[in-house]
Amino acid sequence: MAEDHRLLAERKRKRQELLSLGVNPYPHDYKPSHTTAAVHEQYGTLELQQEIGDVVTVAGRLTRLARMGRIYFGDIQDERGKVQISFEYRHLSPIEQEVVKRLDTGDMVGVKGNIFRTKRGELTVKAVHLDLLAKTLAPLPDKWAGLQDEELRYRNRSLDLVMHPEIRERFRQRSVVIRTLRNVLDTHGFLEVETPLLQPVYGGATARPFETHVHALGGQRVFLSISPELYLKRLMPAFFEGVYTVCKNFRNEGIDKTHNPEFTMMECYKAWFDYQDMMRLTEEIYAQVLRATRGSTRVEYQGTTLDFTPPWPRVAMLDAIREGCAIPAGDLNEQQLRAVLQKGELPSDFYVKGIPFDDIHRWSWGEMVQTLFAYFIEPQLTQPVFIIDHPKESTPLCKGHRSDARLIERFEPFAYGVELANAYTELNDPVVQRELLEAQARAGKERGEAYHLVDHAFCDAVDLGIPPMGGLGIGVDRMVMFATNAASIKDVIFFPLMRSQDYS
């Protein structure tokens, strides 16, 4: 800590000396003629010790500066790479010489000069002018030790990006993922729209929301969006045939390798589609994204080869439970499920919708199905697979299954034990929809949950008439994880939420 203070004081002293000499250490602009990548691309064919008269200007961070006899050598790094610079101190102007005396690694500089290749083969800008563009106060970490502490990397993403080119590349790939995702949907005729993040009644998922108040409306309570679903569906009576949004959602729940309280998702709805159509769309999106980022639908993820090539297997949730839990043939009635759960290894403090495991007799058939799947089956799903036909208790927003009244036409795809998306054949019966939402609100109130409210504006929109349609929500951050081989969701979010630090 004392060393950090000493280095800070030293750099502040140099900054003040430059100001006293009339040098502005923070000029308003600078116009480089080339990026470092462009220098290498344009002049990469130069032979050893060949020099040409072309003059270029490059700008970036000074990551190395060393003296060899009368010549200084250094490296300038920008967004796309780095290039070596060289100059002779005596050839610089008097004011540039004063600047060089006060340079530190990490400073932003601009260099103008000729291009040559050294006898060691290094393409180099031979400087005739040197400009200081930003005098830095914070020293860079040791070149070899780097920035190893994972928590420090997440907290200080700016420094993480400076030190690790591969992290910068990961976030460039994130942009490719989102651009590709949009291109697929645009090609299919979807219209991109925006939905509010502040909502007077939240819905579209089962999650604890973040709550705040609007002072301009007399302290009216509002919630940060947990899902754009209900607002997107409110557009469908206007006969937009397909709509989508890429947006932030907020859920006041757990934080782990695949969950962050603030996350990005894509959600879309398409008239005349059902969940079978949405499965095909999901496969296409993932295939296009992985080809754009990894060059193939067959990728390595955390040491495991995953094959996302369409079509993916479709497995009914009940069939997955039968096989995974070794249940004898039967219809998986309540008695069978309860017996399997009681023989299982669920922890004593395990809850389903607020009901403890000790009160398993109060769990519905659908709640037991979901519990068995989530606890025993989901972690074992390695290769991409659609788990289809969920119990009706899992959501009040999905159309009932065409051949089994216990189920709904819902699917979730999984890979490497991670849920990738969620989709339905959407419920569009206004009477049934209102009844189910009211029942959900009553059940939440009975459990002491103040958050389950009926969105009457949404119900009114369904009353106007919504066409048969399918809906799909894809977790964008998780998609980026697979596209970049990232182990944690924090690796693909620029600024993940972290526990507050005490700076007092």
N, C-alpha and C positions, 0 to 999 in steps of 0.2 A: 504493500500500500504506500509506504514511504517513497519507494522507487517511482510509483505512478505519479505521485505529487511532484517529484523532482523533474520528471520528464515533461509534465504539463507546464511547470514553471519555466523550464528551458525553452519550450516551444512558444510560450507566450512572450518571453523575452525577445526571441528572434522576430516574432510578428511585430512587436513594438519597434524594434530597430529598423525593420523594413519601412514601417510607416514614417519613422523619423528621417529616413533617407529619401522620402518622396515616392516610394514604391507602393502601389496599391496591391496588397496581397490577395484581393478579391475583386478582379476586374469584372465589368458588366457582361462581356461576351468574348468569344474567341471563335474563329472560323477555320477549323482544320480542313485541309483539302482531301485527306484520306483517313479512313479508319485503319487500324493496324492490320486487319484482315485484308483490306484493299491493297495495302502496301505489299503484303506477301503474294497476293494474287497477281498484281500487275508486274512485280519485279522478281518473282520467284525463280526466273530462269537465269538470273545473273550468275556468272561464273566466279570462282574464287578470285578475290582481290580486284574484281571488275568494278569500276565506278562510272556512273553516267551523270550527265549534267542536269537531269530532271530535278526540280525543287519541289519538295512536298512539305506539308505541315501536318503534324499529328499531335493529338492531345490525349491525356489520360493520367493515370496515377503512377507516380514514380515508385516502383517496387524494388529497385536496386540502384545503387550509385557507388562506384569504386574508382579509385585512381590507379592507373598503371603508367608510371613515369610521368610524361607530360600530358597524357590523354586520360580523360574521364570516360568511363563506360557505365551505362545504366540500362534499365528496362522501363518502358512505358506500357501500361496495361489499360485497355479500354474494354467495352462490353464484349467484344468478339475475340480478344486475344491480346498479344503483346508484341512489341518490336524493340530491338536494341537501339540505343542512341549512343553517340559518342561526340565529344567536343574537346578542343584544347582551350584551357582556361585563358591563355594569353590572347586568343583570337576573339574573345567575347568583349563586349563593350564594358566600360568601367561599372556601370550600374548592374549589368548582367553578372559581372564578377562578384558584386556584393550579394546578389541573390543566391549565387551558387554557394557562397560561404554559409548561408543560412537555410539551405535545403535539408530536408529530412525525408527518409523513405515514407511513403504515404502521401506526400504532397501532390497536388494536381499541377501538372506543368504542360506547356505547349512548346514544341520544338519545330523549327524550320531548317531544312538542310537538304543536301544531296543524298542520293542512295548509292551505297556500295556494299559489297560482300567481303567480309574479312577473310583472312587466310585460314581461319578456323571454320569458315562456312556460314557465319552469322550474318543475315541480312540486317543492315544497319542504316539509320538516318544520321548522317554526319552533320551535326548542328552548326549553323552559322548564327542562329538567334535562339534564345531560350527565354520563355515567359513563365512567370509564376501565376497560376490560375486560382489556386486555393491553398493557403497555408493551413495545414492540419494541426490540430492540437492533440489528438489521440494517436498514440503509436500503434502500429500494427503488431499482432502477436508474432512470436518467434516463427520464422519461416518453416522450420522443421517440426516443431511441436504443434504449430497451427492452433486451431480453435477446436479442442477436442471435447470439452464439456458440453454434453447434449443440451442441458437446460440453458446454459449460457448462449448456445447457438440460437435456440428458439427465442430467448429474451432479446438478444442483440442481433436480429436478422440482418441489419445493415452490415455489420462486421462479418457475419457468416457469408453473405453474398460476396463481399470483397475478397475473402480468403479462399473461397471454394468455388472454382469455375463450374464444377459439376452441379452445384446447387443452383447456380444461375441458369444452367441448361435445363434443369428440372422444371423451373418456373417458366422458361420459354416453351417447354413442352406442354405445360398446363394451358398456355394460350392456344396451342395447336389443338388440344383436346376440345376446348370450348368452341373454337372456330369450326372444327370438323363436325361437332355435334349440331351446331346451328345449320351448317351446310346440308346435312342429311335431312333435317326437318324442313328447311326451306325447299329442298328438292321435292319433298312429298306434299307441298302446298300448305304447310302450316304457316300461320301468321304469328310473328313474335309480338307479344304484348307485355305490359307491366302491371303488376298487382301491388296493392299497398302493403307495406311492412308494419304499419301501425293499424291495428284492427280493433273495433269496438267489441266484436265477438270473434274469438279465434276458433278455428276448426280445421278439419281436413286430416287430422291425425290424432292419436292418443298420446299426449305428452304434456308435461308441466310447462306452462308458458312463463315468459318474463312479463312483468306487469309494470306499467308506469301511468302517469296522469298528464292530461293536457290542460295547462293553466289557462290558455285562451278560451277553453270551453268549460270554465268553472271547475276545473279539477276532474273532468270526466276520465274514468278509468279506460285505458286501452291496453292492448297486448301486442308484443312483438310477434310477428307471424311465425307460426310453427309449420305452416304449409300454405301454398297459394291455391290449393285445390278448389275451395268454395268460390273464390272470386273468378277463377278461370271458368268454372262451370256456369257462373252467372252471365258469361258472355255467349254461351251456346244458344240460348233462345233467339239471339239476333241473327242466327244462321251463318255465323262464321263456321266453316266446315272443319277447321282445325286451328287450334291456338296453342302457343307454348310460351313459357317464360324461363329464363335462367336467372335465379334470384338467390338472395340470402334468406335462410330460415334460422330460427332461434328456439332452442329447447333447453329448459332449465333442468337438465338431468346430468347423467354421468359423463365423465371424461376418460377416454381410454384410447387405444390405438386406432379405433375406427369411429370415435365419437368426439366431436367438439361442440360446445354450446352454440357457436355460430358456424354455419356451414352453407355450402352452395349446392343447389339442386336444380335440375331441369324437370319441369312438369309439363305435360302436354295432353290434349284431348282431341279426338278425331271423330267426327260424325261418321256413322255407318260402320265403324270398327267394333270388334269385340276383343276379348282378351287374347284370342288366338292371333289376331292381326297384330296386337301389341307385342306378342312374343317375337314375331318376325321382325318388327321394327327394332326391338331391343337388340336382337342378334345383329342386325345390320349396323346399328349405331356402334356397338362395341367392335365389330369387325372393321368398320371404316376408321374408327379412332385408333385402334392398334396398328393398322397398316400405316396410318399417317405418322405415328410416333415410334413404333418399333419395327416397322417394315414387314410385319407378319401377324397372322392371327394365332400363331403358336409362339408363346413367349415364356421366358424364364421369370418366375416370380419367387423371390426369397428361396432360391435353390430348388424350386419345383417347376416342372414344365407343365404349363396350362395351355389347353387347346380351345380357343374361342371360335374356331371355325364353325359357321352355321351348317346344319341345324344343331341346336343343343338338345340333349334329352329332356323329355317332359315326364315328370314323375309326380303322381298324386300324393298329397301329404299323407293320407292314410296308408298308402302302399309303402312309403318310405318308413313309416313307423312300424308297420308289420315286419318289414325286413330288418330294420335296424335294431328293433327291440325283441326280435325272435318271438313274435306273438303267433300262436296257432291260428289257423284259418278261422275266420269269423267276421262279423260286421263291426268289430271294435265298439261294443256297446259300453255304457257307463260302468258296468260291473267289471268288465275286462280291463278297462283303462285304469280304474281306481286300484285294481289289484296290482297292475304293473307299476304304478306310481308308488304304492306303498312298499313294494319290494325293491324299488330303485334306491338310489343313493343321493336323493335330493337333500340339501342341507336343511336343518331344522328351522332356520329363519327364512326359508324360501316363501315368497308371496306370489299370488296371482291376483291382480287387480285389488290389492289390499287385503286379501284373504290369506291367512297364514297356512302353511302346509299342514299344521295340526288339525285345521278345519277343512280337510280335503273333501269331506262329505258335502260341503257347500259349493264346491266347484261344479260348474256346468260341464256337460259333455265336451263342448267346444273349447272351454278353458283347459281341460285336461289334454285334449289333442294338441293344442298349441304348446303347452308346457312340455309334453313328451318330445315334440319335435324340436323346440328351441334348446332344450337341455341335453338331449341325447343324440339327436340326428344332425342338427345344423353344423356343429363343429366338425363333423366328419365329411362334409361335402367339399371335396377338393376340386374336381373338374367342374367347369361351368354346367349348370343344370337348372331347369325351371321346376320349382316346386309349385304345383297347381292345385286348385280345388280345396280351398281352406274352409274351416268351419265358419258358419254364419256369424258366430259371436265375435269374430276378429275385427269386423268393421260394420257400421251401419250405412255405408255409402256404396255398397257393391250389389249388383243384381244377383238374385238367387240362381243356383245351379240348375241347368235344364233337366237333369236326371236324378238329382239327390237333394231332397229338401233340407238336409242338414248342412249343406255346403253352399258356398258362393263361388262365382267365377272370378277368382283372384289368383294371381301368381306372384312369386318372388323368385328371382334368379339368385343363385349363390355360386361363389368360387372361392377356394381356399378358406372355407368356413365363414365367408363374409357375404352379407346381403348386398346385392348390387342395385336392386330396384324394387318397385312395388307397382302393381297394375291391376285393374279391374275391367270387367264389363260393367259399365256404370249403371247404377240404379237411376231410372228416370220416371218411376211411378210416383207422382207427387203425394198421394195419400200414404203409401207405405213409407216414403222417405221421411215425411213429417212424423209419423208414428215412431219410427226407429230412433230418430234424433231426440224426440221427447222421452222415450224409454231410456236412452243413454243418459240424458240429463237427470232423470229421476234416480237411476242407479248410482250415479256419481254423488248426488246429494245424500243418498242413504249412507254412502261410505264416508261422508264428511268432506268430499272434494268440492270446493267452491268454483271450480273452473269449467265444468261441463255445462255450457249454455247452448240453447237452441238458437241457431242463426236464422231468424225469421226472414231476413232479406234473401237468403239463399233459398229457403223454402218457397218464397213468393216467386222467385225466378223459375223454379221447377214447375210451379203451377202454370207458368206461361207456355210450357212445353219444351222439353229437351229431346233432341233426336236420339235414337239408339247410338251409343258411342262407347269407345274405349278410352281409358286414361292410363297414363304411365308417368311415374316419377323415378328419376335416376339420380343417385348421389354423385355429384360431379367430383367431389374430392376423392371419393373411393375409386372412381374411374381413373383419375389421375394417378392414384397409387399404383394401379395395375399397369398403367401406361408408362410409368417411370421406375417401376420396381422399388417403390418406397415402402418401408416397413410400417410407418405410422402416418396417420392423417396430419400430424403436426409437421411432417416433412414436406407436405404439399400445400400448406396454408402459409402465406407470407408471415402473418402475425397471429399464431394460435393463442388462445386465452391461457394465461399463466397465473399462478398465485401471486398476489401483490407482494412487492418487496418493500421493506422498511428503509427509506432513504434518510431517516432522521439522524 
